[in-house]
Amino acid sequence: MTEITEMDVRALLLEAIVGGLERVTRLGGACNRLIIQGDQGFVVVRGVCDDEEVEVIAAAGRQLERKLSEAEAQQLYEVGFRRKTAALCWTKSTYLESSADREKIGEEILETTLSIYASKADVVSVHERFGDAYQNANPRVINAMRRLSKDRDMPSRQKVYWAIVRADVLLALDKAPPPSLNKESDRTRWVSAGLADISQVSSSVSLKSFKSITGYRSASIFTDPEALELIDPRGVNAILVPGRLALMLALEQGWDSLLINPRSEVGGELYRNELQSIHDGLKQLGW
């Protein structure tokens, strides 16, 4: 049997990365990702179907359990990566106009991964995700949370409650939603069934845990795709649901709290007693 050498592994990885660079700009939708994962971090390439520009993201800040060394940060800087704050990842934009461009960027990504994010070549994996991001925005929720951060009174907190109840939010999931919910019509029926009787739909989705942030069992909702992206640039499974349904699912599944936009500049948290009070209040109003 022929032994697979380190050089062979590197060649296979480069082939996978270069092929992935082409696919994330030719297939899928507006939110495609090529994920190069090592045992000490990752690099992500975000692309859009039929668009030659991609964004390359190198893990750092909150996305790593360790702090990059000065030499590692300098290495990223020298090949064009930049970042706004120490809490964020390093990023850069580039164009893949030809096979030569893909080969060059592929080699750069592989070298970055092997020198910063992997102890050896055979621990590196390459994955692809294709699709579109939900296009939702909730300025009313954001404005209500900004007001609460200043006033800290019950009327301001109640405005947050009502804003979330009336909003459509992204609910983070532990895994992709069932294929049956991919169609808008099927998801609409699922939502209607859940609002009528949450026990009928609760078992069909598993919410993502954010215990690493709070220290206890916390689920999370997001007001927009940008806030969701801050959690993990590799992609987080989510489903667009009415805020009221998200509250009901968190209660039904026994979560201790529901976070709002964790890791964002404007965020918050609803504790279980608040979720119950909101739910009880809505029932009294006939919702």
Secondary structure by P-SEA (a helix, b strand, c coil): cccccaaaaaaaaaaaaaaaaaaaacccccbbbbbbcccccbbbbbbcccccbbbbbbbccccccccccaaaaaaaaaaccccccccbbbbbbbbcccaaaaaaaaaaaaaaaaaccccccccbbbbbbbbbccccccaaaaaaaaaaaccccaaaaaaaaaaaaabbbbbbbccccccccccaaaaaaaaaaaaaccccccccbbbbbcccccccccccccccaaaaaaacccbbbbbbbcaaaaaaaaaaaccccccccccccccccccaaaaaaaaaaaaaacc
